[in-house]
């Protein structure tokens, strides 16, 4: 098991937030925390998601979020194995 943070930038969040939240709900078993910051005037939202799980689960979540139109994601994974 690994701990990681997934950073997501949502351009035009009103268009992508429903699908984004659906994907997160499917992975709620590995999500330990979530922080979102809306930039309403710029029509952008920034979301940081802290996860703990297998690399397969973390990579799968990252990939599914990254496949949503208007969403850019990057993941940083701890080197420590839990």
Secondary structure, 3 states (H helix, E strand, C coil): CEEEEEEEEEECHHHHHHHHHHHHHHCCCCEEEEEEEEEHHHCEEEEEEEEEECHHHHHHHHHHHHCCCCEEEEEEECCCCC
